[in-house]
Amino acid sequence: MSHGTRCPRGRGFSVLELTIAIAIMGVMMAVAGFAFIPYLMRAKERATRTSMHTVGENLTSYLADNGSFPATLRELVPNYLPKVPRDGWDQEFFYSPQGPRPNTFILISFGEDMQDGTDDDIHYEDLFETE
């Protein structure tokens, strides 16, 4: 009778089998990650549009209450907004109380690249053209 500590052959996985399984899982995760990125970008854009809409409504309320727009968005806190608004990329909006017409303002998110004048910029006035 033998009481050795050896396992019988055929049990468990070889190092090669484990390496292949890990490599396959890595490829699957990479493919899933690339498929998920567009959804994440759209979510950030939607969050930005929603936040801009809320800021716009509060700027209009501020104008009705005070007769002019605030000099900065910080003046909306705490009476109109709980905190300084940020876009979906966690950046502060560009804001100017002087818009192109009387009683208008400028509110822009510079988007993912945070550069002015690029295709990913979101302008407040454009929100109403797509709705």
N, CA, C and O atoms as a GROMACS GRO file, in nm:
protein
  524
    1MET      N    1   0.083  -0.116   0.000
    1MET     CA    2   0.000   0.000   0.000
    1MET      C    3   0.089   0.124   0.000
    1MET      O    4   0.180   0.137   0.082
    2SER      N    5   0.062   0.212  -0.090
    2SER     CA    6   0.144   0.332  -0.106
    2SER      C    7   0.064   0.453  -0.060
    2SER      O    8  -0.051   0.470  -0.100
    3HIS      N    9   0.125   0.535   0.021
    3HIS     CA   10   0.062   0.658   0.069
    3HIS      C   11   0.140   0.780   0.023
    3HIS      O   12   0.173   0.867   0.104
    4GLY      N   13   0.170   0.788  -0.103
    4GLY     CA   14   0.247   0.900  -0.158
    4GLY      C   15   0.162   1.027  -0.165
    4GLY      O   16   0.041   1.024  -0.146
    5THR      N   17   0.228   1.138  -0.192
    5THR     CA   18   0.160   1.267  -0.198
    5THR      C   19   0.135   1.310  -0.342
    5THR      O   20   0.092   1.423  -0.366
    6ARG      N   21   0.160   1.222  -0.435
    6ARG     CA   22   0.143   1.256  -0.576
    6ARG      C   23  -0.002   1.247  -0.617
    6ARG      O   24  -0.074   1.157  -0.575
    7CYS      N   25  -0.045   1.345  -0.702
    7CYS     CA   26  -0.181   1.342  -0.757
    7CYS      C   27  -0.179   1.255  -0.881
    7CYS      O   28  -0.080   1.249  -0.953
    8PRO      N   29  -0.287   1.188  -0.905
    8PRO     CA   30  -0.293   1.111  -1.027
    8PRO      C   31  -0.293   1.203  -1.149
    8PRO      O   32  -0.346   1.313  -1.143
    9ARG      N   33  -0.235   1.158  -1.256
    9ARG     CA   34  -0.229   1.237  -1.380
    9ARG      C   35  -0.370   1.260  -1.432
    9ARG      O   36  -0.460   1.179  -1.413
   10GLY      N   37  -0.387   1.374  -1.500
   10GLY     CA   38  -0.516   1.403  -1.560
   10GLY      C   39  -0.602   1.497  -1.478
   10GLY      O   40  -0.705   1.543  -1.526
   11ARG      N   41  -0.563   1.527  -1.357
   11ARG     CA   42  -0.639   1.619  -1.274
   11ARG      C   43  -0.580   1.758  -1.287
   11ARG      O   44  -0.459   1.775  -1.302
   12GLY      N   45  -0.668   1.860  -1.280
   12GLY     CA   46  -0.622   1.998  -1.283
   12GLY      C   47  -0.592   2.044  -1.425
   12GLY      O   48  -0.616   1.972  -1.522
   13PHE      N   49  -0.538   2.166  -1.435
   13PHE     CA   50  -0.506   2.226  -1.563
   13PHE      C   51  -0.357   2.246  -1.573
   13PHE      O   52  -0.289   2.272  -1.474
   14SER      N   53  -0.307   2.235  -1.693
   14SER     CA   54  -0.166   2.262  -1.715
   14SER      C   55  -0.145   2.413  -1.725
   14SER      O   56  -0.241   2.488  -1.741
   15VAL      N   57  -0.024   2.457  -1.715
   15VAL     CA   58   0.009   2.598  -1.725
   15VAL      C   59  -0.030   2.650  -1.863
   15VAL      O   60  -0.077   2.763  -1.875
   16LEU      N   61  -0.011   2.571  -1.965
   16LEU     CA   62  -0.048   2.612  -2.101
   16LEU      C   63  -0.199   2.633  -2.113
   16LEU      O   64  -0.242   2.731  -2.173
   17GLU      N   65  -0.279   2.544  -2.056
   17GLU     CA   66  -0.424   2.558  -2.061
   17GLU      C   67  -0.470   2.684  -1.987
   17GLU      O   68  -0.557   2.756  -2.034
   18LEU      N   69  -0.411   2.710  -1.871
   18LEU     CA   70  -0.446   2.831  -1.796
   18LEU      C   71  -0.406   2.957  -1.872
   18LEU      O   72  -0.481   3.055  -1.872
   19THR      N   73  -0.291   2.956  -1.935
   19THR     CA   74  -0.245   3.073  -2.012
   19THR      C   75  -0.339   3.100  -2.129
   19THR      O   76  -0.374   3.215  -2.154
   20ILE      N   77  -0.379   2.997  -2.198
   20ILE     CA   78  -0.472   3.014  -2.311
   20ILE      C   79  -0.606   3.067  -2.262
   20ILE      O   80  -0.663   3.157  -2.325
   21ALA      N   81  -0.657   3.014  -2.153
   21ALA     CA   82  -0.786   3.060  -2.099
   21ALA      C   83  -0.778   3.207  -2.058
   21ALA      O   84  -0.871   3.283  -2.085
   22ILE      N   85  -0.669   3.247  -1.995
   22ILE     CA   86  -0.652   3.387  -1.954
   22ILE      C   87  -0.641   3.477  -2.076
   22ILE      O   88  -0.696   3.587  -2.077
   23ALA      N   89  -0.570   3.432  -2.178
   23ALA     CA   90  -0.557   3.512  -2.301
   23ALA      C   91  -0.693   3.529  -2.369
   23ALA      O   92  -0.724   3.639  -2.416
   24ILE      N   93  -0.772   3.424  -2.375
   24ILE     CA   94  -0.905   3.433  -2.436
   24ILE      C   95  -0.993   3.531  -2.358
   24ILE      O   96  -1.064   3.612  -2.418
   25MET      N   97  -0.989   3.523  -2.226
   25MET     CA   98  -1.067   3.617  -2.144
   25MET      C   99  -1.021   3.761  -2.165
   25MET      O  100  -1.104   3.852  -2.170
   26GLY      N  101  -0.891   3.782  -2.178
   26GLY     CA  102  -0.839   3.915  -2.204
   26GLY      C  103  -0.887   3.973  -2.336
   26GLY      O  104  -0.924   4.090  -2.343
   27VAL      N  105  -0.887   3.891  -2.440
   27VAL     CA  106  -0.936   3.936  -2.571
   27VAL      C  107  -1.085   3.968  -2.562
   27VAL      O  108  -1.129   4.069  -2.617
   28MET      N  109  -1.161   3.884  -2.495
   28MET     CA  110  -1.305   3.909  -2.481
   28MET      C  111  -1.332   4.038  -2.404
   28MET      O  112  -1.424   4.112  -2.439
   29MET      N  113  -1.256   4.065  -2.301
   29MET     CA  114  -1.274   4.188  -2.224
   29MET      C  115  -1.236   4.311  -2.306
   29MET      O  116  -1.300   4.415  -2.295
   30ALA      N  117  -1.132   4.300  -2.387
   30ALA     CA  118  -1.092   4.412  -2.472
   30ALA      C  119  -1.200   4.443  -2.575
   30ALA      O  120  -1.232   4.560  -2.597
   31VAL      N  121  -1.256   4.341  -2.636
   31VAL     CA  122  -1.364   4.360  -2.734
   31VAL      C  123  -1.485   4.423  -2.666
   31VAL      O  124  -1.545   4.516  -2.720
   32ALA      N  125  -1.522   4.374  -2.549
   32ALA     CA  126  -1.636   4.429  -2.476
   32ALA      C  127  -1.610   4.574  -2.436
   32ALA      O  128  -1.700   4.657  -2.441
   33GLY      N  129  -1.487   4.606  -2.397
   33GLY     CA  130  -1.452   4.743  -2.361
   33GLY      C  131  -1.467   4.838  -2.477
   33GLY      O  132  -1.521   4.948  -2.460
   34PHE      N  133  -1.419   4.800  -2.594
   34PHE     CA  134  -1.431   4.886  -2.712
   34PHE      C  135  -1.576   4.902  -2.754
   34PHE      O  136  -1.614   5.007  -2.805
   35ALA      N  137  -1.658   4.800  -2.732
   35ALA     CA  138  -1.800   4.810  -2.766
   35ALA      C  139  -1.873   4.902  -2.668
   35ALA      O  140  -1.974   4.962  -2.704
   36PHE      N  141  -1.824   4.913  -2.545
   36PHE     CA  142  -1.888   4.992  -2.441
   36PHE      C  143  -1.857   5.141  -2.452
   36PHE      O  144  -1.936   5.223  -2.406
   37ILE      N  145  -1.744   5.177  -2.511
   37ILE     CA  146  -1.700   5.317  -2.516
   37ILE      C  147  -1.803   5.409  -2.581
   37ILE      O  148  -1.829   5.516  -2.525
   38PRO      N  149  -1.864   5.376  -2.695
   38PRO     CA  150  -1.964   5.467  -2.752
   38PRO      C  151  -2.083   5.493  -2.659
   38PRO      O  152  -2.134   5.604  -2.656
   39TYR      N  153  -2.126   5.393  -2.584
   39TYR     CA  154  -2.235   5.412  -2.489
   39TYR      C  155  -2.195   5.509  -2.379
   39TYR      O  156  -2.275   5.592  -2.336
   40LEU      N  157  -2.071   5.498  -2.333
   40LEU     CA  158  -2.020   5.587  -2.230
   40LEU      C  159  -2.015   5.731  -2.281
   40LEU      O  160  -2.051   5.823  -2.208
   41MET      N  161  -1.969   5.750  -2.404
   41MET     CA  162  -1.962   5.885  -2.461
   41MET      C  163  -2.101   5.946  -2.476
   41MET      O  164  -2.121   6.064  -2.447
   42ARG      N  165  -2.198   5.866  -2.522
   42ARG     CA  166  -2.334   5.917  -2.536
   42ARG      C  167  -2.393   5.953  -2.400
   42ARG      O  168  -2.467   6.051  -2.388
   43ALA      N  169  -2.362   5.874  -2.299
   43ALA     CA  170  -2.413   5.903  -2.165
   43ALA      C  171  -2.356   6.036  -2.114
   43ALA      O  172  -2.429   6.114  -2.053
   44LYS      N  173  -2.229   6.060  -2.139
   44LYS     CA  174  -2.168   6.186  -2.096
   44LYS      C  175  -2.229   6.305  -2.171
   44LYS      O  176  -2.250   6.412  -2.114
   45GLU      N  177  -2.257   6.285  -2.298
   45GLU     CA  178  -2.319   6.392  -2.376
   45GLU      C  179  -2.462   6.419  -2.327
   45GLU      O  180  -2.502   6.534  -2.314
   46ARG      N  181  -2.537   6.313  -2.299
   46ARG     CA  182  -2.673   6.332  -2.247
   46ARG      C  183  -2.671   6.401  -2.111
   46ARG      O  184  -2.752   6.489  -2.084
   47ALA      N  185  -2.578   6.362  -2.025
   47ALA     CA  186  -2.567   6.426  -1.893
   47ALA      C  187  -2.535   6.573  -1.909
   47ALA      O  188  -2.587   6.657  -1.835
   48THR      N  189  -2.449   6.606  -2.005
   48THR     CA  190  -2.413   6.746  -2.030
   48THR      C  191  -2.534   6.824  -2.077
   48THR      O  192  -2.559   6.934  -2.029
   49ARG      N  193  -2.609   6.769  -2.171
   49ARG     CA  194  -2.728   6.838  -2.223
   49ARG      C  195  -2.832   6.860  -2.112
   49ARG      O  196  -2.893   6.966  -2.104
   50THR      N  197  -2.851   6.760  -2.027
   50THR     CA  198  -2.945   6.772  -1.917
   50THR      C  199  -2.900   6.880  -1.819
   50THR      O  200  -2.979   6.962  -1.775
   51SER      N  201  -2.772   6.878  -1.785
   51SER     CA  202  -2.718   6.979  -1.694
   51SER      C  203  -2.730   7.119  -1.753
   51SER      O  204  -2.764   7.213  -1.683
   52MET      N  205  -2.702   7.132  -1.883
   52MET     CA  206  -2.714   7.263  -1.948
   52MET      C  207  -2.858   7.312  -1.945
   52MET      O  208  -2.883   7.431  -1.923
   53HIS      N  209  -2.951   7.223  -1.967
   53HIS     CA  210  -3.092   7.261  -1.965
   53HIS      C  211  -3.129   7.313  -1.826
   53HIS      O  212  -3.197   7.415  -1.814
   54THR      N  213  -3.085   7.244  -1.722
   54THR     CA  214  -3.112   7.286  -1.585
   54THR      C  215  -3.048   7.422  -1.555
   54THR      O  216  -3.111   7.509  -1.495
   55VAL      N  217  -2.924   7.439  -1.597
   55VAL     CA  218  -2.856   7.568  -1.576
   55VAL      C  219  -2.930   7.679  -1.649
   55VAL      O  220  -2.948   7.787  -1.594
   56GLY      N  221  -2.972   7.653  -1.772
   56GLY     CA  222  -3.045   7.753  -1.849
   56GLY      C  223  -3.173   7.796  -1.781
   56GLY      O  224  -3.204   7.915  -1.776
   57GLU      N  225  -3.248   7.699  -1.728
   57GLU     CA  226  -3.371   7.732  -1.657
   57GLU      C  227  -3.343   7.818  -1.535
   57GLU      O  228  -3.416   7.912  -1.506
   58ASN      N  229  -3.235   7.784  -1.463
   58ASN     CA  230  -3.201   7.861  -1.343
   58ASN      C  231  -3.147   7.999  -1.378
   58ASN      O  232  -3.168   8.094  -1.302
   59LEU      N  233  -3.077   8.012  -1.489
   59LEU     CA  234  -3.033   8.144  -1.533
   59LEU      C  235  -3.153   8.232  -1.567
   59LEU      O  236  -3.154   8.352  -1.538
   60THR      N  237  -3.254   8.172  -1.629
   60THR     CA  238  -3.376   8.246  -1.662
   60THR      C  239  -3.448   8.289  -1.534
   60THR      O  240  -3.500   8.400  -1.527
   61SER      N  241  -3.453   8.201  -1.435
   61SER     CA  242  -3.513   8.238  -1.306
   61SER      C  243  -3.436   8.350  -1.240
   61SER      O  244  -3.495   8.442  -1.184
   62TYR      N  245  -3.303   8.342  -1.245
   62TYR     CA  246  -3.219   8.447  -1.188
   62TYR      C  247  -3.247   8.581  -1.257
   62TYR      O  248  -3.260   8.684  -1.191
   63LEU      N  249  -3.258   8.578  -1.390
   63LEU     CA  250  -3.289   8.700  -1.466
   63LEU      C  251  -3.424   8.758  -1.422
   63LEU      O  252  -3.436   8.879  -1.404
   64ALA      N  253  -3.524   8.673  -1.406
   64ALA     CA  254  -3.656   8.720  -1.365
   64ALA      C  255  -3.653   8.781  -1.225
   64ALA      O  256  -3.722   8.879  -1.198
   65ASP      N  257  -3.573   8.723  -1.137
   65ASP     CA  258  -3.567   8.771  -0.999
   65ASP      C  259  -3.480   8.896  -0.982
   65ASP      O  260  -3.508   8.979  -0.896
   66ASN      N  261  -3.374   8.908  -1.065
   66ASN     CA  262  -3.274   9.013  -1.042
   66ASN      C  263  -3.261   9.114  -1.155
   66ASN      O  264  -3.193   9.216  -1.139
   67GLY      N  265  -3.325   9.091  -1.267
   67GLY     CA  266  -3.320   9.186  -1.377
   67GLY      C  267  -3.199   9.173  -1.468
   67GLY      O  268  -3.190   9.244  -1.568
   68SER      N  269  -3.107   9.084  -1.436
   68SER     CA  270  -2.991   9.059  -1.521
   68SER      C  271  -2.937   8.920  -1.490
   68SER      O  272  -2.971   8.860  -1.388
   69PHE      N  273  -2.854   8.870  -1.580
   69PHE     CA  274  -2.791   8.741  -1.556
   69PHE      C  275  -2.676   8.756  -1.458
   69PHE      O  276  -2.617   8.864  -1.449
   70PRO      N  277  -2.641   8.651  -1.385
   70PRO     CA  278  -2.527   8.660  -1.294
   70PRO      C  279  -2.396   8.674  -1.372
   70PRO      O  280  -2.386   8.631  -1.487
   71ALA      N  281  -2.296   8.735  -1.309
   71ALA     CA  282  -2.166   8.750  -1.374
   71ALA      C  283  -2.097   8.615  -1.394
   71ALA      O  284  -2.028   8.594  -1.493
   72THR      N  285  -2.116   8.523  -1.299
   72THR     CA  286  -2.059   8.388  -1.308
   72THR      C  287  -2.164   8.286  -1.265
   72THR      O  288  -2.263   8.321  -1.201
   73LEU      N  289  -2.141   8.162  -1.300
   73LEU     CA  290  -2.234   8.056  -1.259
   73LEU      C  291  -2.226   8.030  -1.109
   73LEU      O  292  -2.320   7.976  -1.051
   74ARG      N  293  -2.118   8.069  -1.046
   74ARG     CA  294  -2.104   8.051  -0.901
   74ARG      C  295  -2.210   8.131  -0.825
   74ARG      O  296  -2.245   8.094  -0.713
   75GLU      N  297  -2.260   8.238  -0.885
   75GLU     CA  298  -2.362   8.321  -0.819
   75GLU      C  299  -2.498   8.250  -0.810
   75GLU      O  300  -2.586   8.295  -0.738
   76LEU      N  301  -2.514   8.141  -0.883
   76LEU     CA  302  -2.638   8.063  -0.875
   76LEU      C  303  -2.643   7.975  -0.750
   76LEU      O  304  -2.750   7.928  -0.711
   77VAL      N  305  -2.527   7.954  -0.688
   77VAL     CA  306  -2.517   7.867  -0.571
   77VAL      C  307  -2.533   7.953  -0.446
   77VAL      O  308  -2.469   8.058  -0.440
   78PRO      N  309  -2.610   7.919  -0.349
   78PRO     CA  310  -2.695   7.802  -0.330
   78PRO      C  311  -2.842   7.827  -0.360
   78PRO      O  312  -2.924   7.736  -0.349
   79ASN      N  313  -2.878   7.950  -0.397
   79ASN     CA  314  -3.020   7.983  -0.412
   79ASN      C  315  -3.087   7.917  -0.532
   79ASN      O  316  -3.206   7.888  -0.528
   80TYR      N  317  -3.011   7.894  -0.639
   80TYR     CA  318  -3.070   7.838  -0.761
   80TYR      C  319  -3.019   7.698  -0.792
   80TYR      O  320  -3.092   7.616  -0.846
   81LEU      N  321  -2.896   7.672  -0.758
   81LEU     CA  322  -2.835   7.540  -0.780
   81LEU      C  323  -2.760   7.498  -0.654
   81LEU      O  324  -2.708   7.584  -0.583
   82PRO      N  325  -2.752   7.368  -0.625
   82PRO     CA  326  -2.682   7.324  -0.504
   82PRO      C  327  -2.530   7.337  -0.514
   82PRO      O  328  -2.463   7.352  -0.412
   83LYS      N  329  -2.476   7.333  -0.635
   83LYS     CA  330  -2.332   7.345  -0.654
   83LYS      C  331  -2.304   7.398  -0.794
   83LYS      O  332  -2.394   7.403  -0.878
   84VAL      N  333  -2.180   7.438  -0.819
   84VAL     CA  334  -2.143   7.489  -0.950
   84VAL      C  335  -2.158   7.376  -1.050
   84VAL      O  336  -2.102   7.268  -1.031
   85PRO      N  337  -2.233   7.400  -1.158
   85PRO     CA  338  -2.259   7.293  -1.254
   85PRO      C  339  -2.135   7.255  -1.333
   85PRO      O  340  -2.048   7.337  -1.360
   86ARG      N  341  -2.129   7.126  -1.368
   86ARG     CA  342  -2.019   7.072  -1.449
   86ARG      C  343  -2.078   6.988  -1.561
   86ARG      O  344  -2.191   6.941  -1.552
   87ASP      N  345  -2.000   6.970  -1.666
   87ASP     CA  346  -2.048   6.889  -1.778
   87ASP      C  347  -2.020   6.741  -1.753
   87ASP      O  348  -1.969   6.703  -1.648
   88GLY      N  349  -2.053   6.658  -1.850
   88GLY     CA  350  -2.036   6.514  -1.837
   88GLY      C  351  -1.891   6.469  -1.825
   88GLY      O  352  -1.864   6.355  -1.786
   89TRP      N  353  -1.797   6.558  -1.860
   89TRP     CA  354  -1.654   6.528  -1.849
   89TRP      C  355  -1.595   6.593  -1.726
   89TRP      O  356  -1.473   6.605  -1.713
   90ASP      N  357  -1.682   6.635  -1.634
   90ASP     CA  358  -1.645   6.695  -1.506
   90ASP      C  359  -1.567   6.826  -1.521
   90ASP      O  360  -1.478   6.855  -1.441
   91GLN      N  361  -1.601   6.903  -1.622
   91GLN     CA  362  -1.540   7.035  -1.644
   91GLN      C  363  -1.648   7.142  -1.626
   91GLN      O  364  -1.766   7.118  -1.650
   92GLU      N  365  -1.606   7.260  -1.582
   92GLU     CA  366  -1.700   7.370  -1.570
   92GLU      C  367  -1.739   7.418  -1.710
   92GLU      O  368  -1.660   7.412  -1.804
   93PHE      N  369  -1.862   7.465  -1.722
   93PHE     CA  370  -1.910   7.520  -1.847
   93PHE      C  371  -1.845   7.655  -1.875
   93PHE      O  372  -1.806   7.726  -1.782
   94PHE      N  373  -1.833   7.689  -2.001
   94PHE     CA  374  -1.798   7.826  -2.038
   94PHE      C  375  -1.929   7.904  -2.033
   94PHE      O  376  -2.029   7.863  -2.091
   95TYR      N  377  -1.926   8.017  -1.964
   95TYR     CA  378  -2.047   8.097  -1.948
   95TYR      C  379  -2.014   8.244  -1.969
   95TYR      O  380  -1.912   8.294  -1.922
   96SER      N  381  -2.102   8.312  -2.040
   96SER     CA  382  -2.094   8.457  -2.055
   96SER      C  383  -2.235   8.513  -2.040
   96SER      O  384  -2.327   8.464  -2.105
   97PRO      N  385  -2.252   8.615  -1.955
   97PRO     CA  386  -2.386   8.672  -1.936
   97PRO      C  387  -2.432   8.758  -2.055
   97PRO      O  388  -2.549   8.795  -2.062
   98GLN      N  389  -2.342   8.791  -2.146
   98GLN     CA  390  -2.377   8.869  -2.265
   98GLN      C  391  -2.387   8.776  -2.385
   98GLN      O  392  -2.285   8.732  -2.440
   99GLY      N  393  -2.509   8.747  -2.425
   99GLY     CA  394  -2.532   8.664  -2.542
   99GLY      C  395  -2.537   8.748  -2.668
   99GLY      O  396  -2.516   8.869  -2.663
  100PRO      N  397  -2.564   8.686  -2.782
  100PRO     CA  398  -2.567   8.758  -2.908
  100PRO      C  399  -2.686   8.852  -2.923
  100PRO      O  400  -2.683   8.944  -3.004
  101ARG      N  401  -2.791   8.830  -2.843
  101ARG     CA  402  -2.910   8.915  -2.846
  101ARG      C  403  -2.941   8.962  -2.704
  101ARG      O  404  -2.889   8.904  -2.609
  102PRO      N  405  -3.024   9.065  -2.689
  102PRO     CA  406  -3.061   9.110  -2.555
  102PRO      C  407  -3.126   8.997  -2.474
  102PRO      O  408  -3.199   8.914  -2.529
  103ASN      N  409  -3.099   8.996  -2.346
  103ASN     CA  410  -3.153   8.896  -2.252
  103ASN      C  411  -3.121   8.753  -2.294
  103ASN      O  412  -3.203   8.663  -2.276
  104THR      N  413  -3.002   8.732  -2.348
  104THR     CA  414  -2.954   8.597  -2.376
  104THR      C  415  -2.816   8.580  -2.314
  104THR      O  416  -2.750   8.678  -2.280
  105PHE      N  417  -2.775   8.458  -2.301
  105PHE     CA  418  -2.645   8.425  -2.243
  105PHE      C  419  -2.578   8.321  -2.332
  105PHE      O  420  -2.640   8.264  -2.421
  106ILE      N  421  -2.451   8.298  -2.305
  106ILE     CA  422  -2.375   8.194  -2.376
  106ILE      C  423  -2.337   8.088  -2.275
  106ILE      O  424  -2.282   8.119  -2.169
  107LEU      N  425  -2.367   7.962  -2.306
  107LEU     CA  426  -2.332   7.849  -2.222
  107LEU      C  427  -2.281   7.738  -2.312
  107LEU      O  428  -2.353   7.691  -2.400
  108ILE      N  429  -2.156   7.697  -2.292
  108ILE     CA  430  -2.091   7.599  -2.379
  108ILE      C  431  -2.017   7.495  -2.296
  108ILE      O  432  -1.953   7.527  -2.196
  109SER      N  433  -2.027   7.370  -2.339
  109SER     CA  434  -1.939   7.264  -2.291
  109SER      C  435  -1.841   7.236  -2.404
  109SER      O  436  -1.881   7.216  -2.518
  110PHE      N  437  -1.713   7.234  -2.372
  110PHE     CA  438  -1.613   7.211  -2.475
  110PHE      C  439  -1.593   7.063  -2.506
  110PHE      O  440  -1.506   7.027  -2.584
  111GLY      N  441  -1.673   6.977  -2.444
  111GLY     CA  442  -1.672   6.835  -2.478
  111GLY      C  443  -1.553   6.759  -2.426
  111GLY      O  444  -1.479   6.806  -2.340
  112GLU      N  445  -1.536   6.642  -2.481
  112GLU     CA  446  -1.432   6.550  -2.433
  112GLU      C  447  -1.292   6.608  -2.451
  112GLU      O  448  -1.207   6.591  -2.363
  113ASP      N  449  -1.265   6.675  -2.563
  113ASP     CA  450  -1.130   6.725  -2.588
  113ASP      C  451  -1.100   6.856  -2.515
  113ASP      O  452  -0.985   6.901  -2.512
  114MET      N  453  -1.203   6.918  -2.458
  114MET     CA  454  -1.190   7.042  -2.381
  114MET      C  455  -1.128   7.156  -2.461
  114MET      O  456  -1.061   7.243  -2.405
  115GLN      N  457  -1.149   7.153  -2.593
  115GLN     CA  458  -1.097   7.257  -2.683
  115GLN      C  459  -1.214   7.333  -2.744
  115GLN      O  460  -1.312   7.273  -2.787
  116ASP      N  461  -1.203   7.464  -2.747
  116ASP     CA  462  -1.306   7.549  -2.805
  116ASP      C  463  -1.305   7.537  -2.957
  116ASP      O  464  -1.198   7.533  -3.019
  117GLY      N  465  -1.423   7.532  -3.016
  117GLY     CA  466  -1.435   7.534  -3.161
  117GLY      C  467  -1.422   7.400  -3.230
  117GLY      O  468  -1.405   7.395  -3.352
  118THR      N  469  -1.430   7.290  -3.156
  118THR     CA  470  -1.420   7.158  -3.218
  118THR      C  471  -1.560   7.096  -3.231
  118THR      O  472  -1.656   7.149  -3.176
  119ASP      N  473  -1.569   6.986  -3.301
  119ASP     CA  474  -1.697   6.923  -3.330
  119ASP      C  475  -1.770   6.870  -3.208
  119ASP      O  476  -1.892   6.853  -3.212
  120ASP      N  477  -1.699   6.844  -3.099
  120ASP     CA  478  -1.766   6.788  -2.983
  120ASP      C  479  -1.820   6.893  -2.886
  120ASP      O  480  -1.872   6.859  -2.780
  121ASP      N  481  -1.808   7.022  -2.921
  121ASP     CA  482  -1.862   7.128  -2.836
  121ASP      C  483  -2.014   7.119  -2.833
  121ASP      O  484  -2.077   7.085  -2.933
  122ILE      N  485  -2.073   7.150  -2.718
  122ILE     CA  486  -2.218   7.152  -2.703
  122ILE      C  487  -2.258   7.293  -2.660
  122ILE      O  488  -2.213   7.342  -2.556
  123HIS      N  489  -2.341   7.357  -2.740
  123HIS     CA  490  -2.388   7.493  -2.712
  123HIS      C  491  -2.530   7.487  -2.660
  123HIS      O  492  -2.612   7.408  -2.708
  124TYR      N  493  -2.559   7.571  -2.563
  124TYR     CA  494  -2.693   7.571  -2.504
  124TYR      C  495  -2.802   7.596  -2.608
  124TYR      O  496  -2.904   7.528  -2.607
  125GLU      N  497  -2.781   7.692  -2.696
  125GLU     CA  498  -2.885   7.724  -2.795
  125GLU      C  499  -2.910   7.608  -2.892
  125GLU      O  500  -3.018   7.601  -2.952
  126ASP      N  501  -2.813   7.518  -2.908
  126ASP     CA  502  -2.832   7.403  -2.996
  126ASP      C  503  -2.923   7.296  -2.934
  126ASP      O  504  -2.973   7.209  -3.005
  127LEU      N  505  -2.945   7.302  -2.803
  127LEU     CA  506  -3.030   7.204  -2.738
  127LEU      C  507  -3.172   7.207  -2.794
  127LEU      O  508  -3.240   7.104  -2.801
  128PHE      N  509  -3.215   7.323  -2.833
  128PHE     CA  510  -3.354   7.339  -2.876
  128PHE      C  511  -3.373   7.310  -3.024
  128PHE      O  512  -3.487   7.296  -3.069
  129GLU      N  513  -3.265   7.302  -3.098
  129GLU     CA  514  -3.274   7.267  -3.240
  129GLU      C  515  -3.288   7.118  -3.260
  129GLU      O  516  -3.346   7.075  -3.360
  130THR      N  517  -3.237   7.035  -3.166
  130THR     CA  518  -3.240   6.889  -3.180
  130THR      C  519  -3.359   6.826  -3.108
  130THR      O  520  -3.384   6.707  -3.125
  131GLU      N  521  -3.431   6.903  -3.028
  131GLU     CA  522  -3.542   6.844  -2.952
  131GLU      C  523  -3.667   6.838  -3.033
  131GLU      O  524  -3.770   6.791  -2.984
   0.00000   0.00000   0.00000
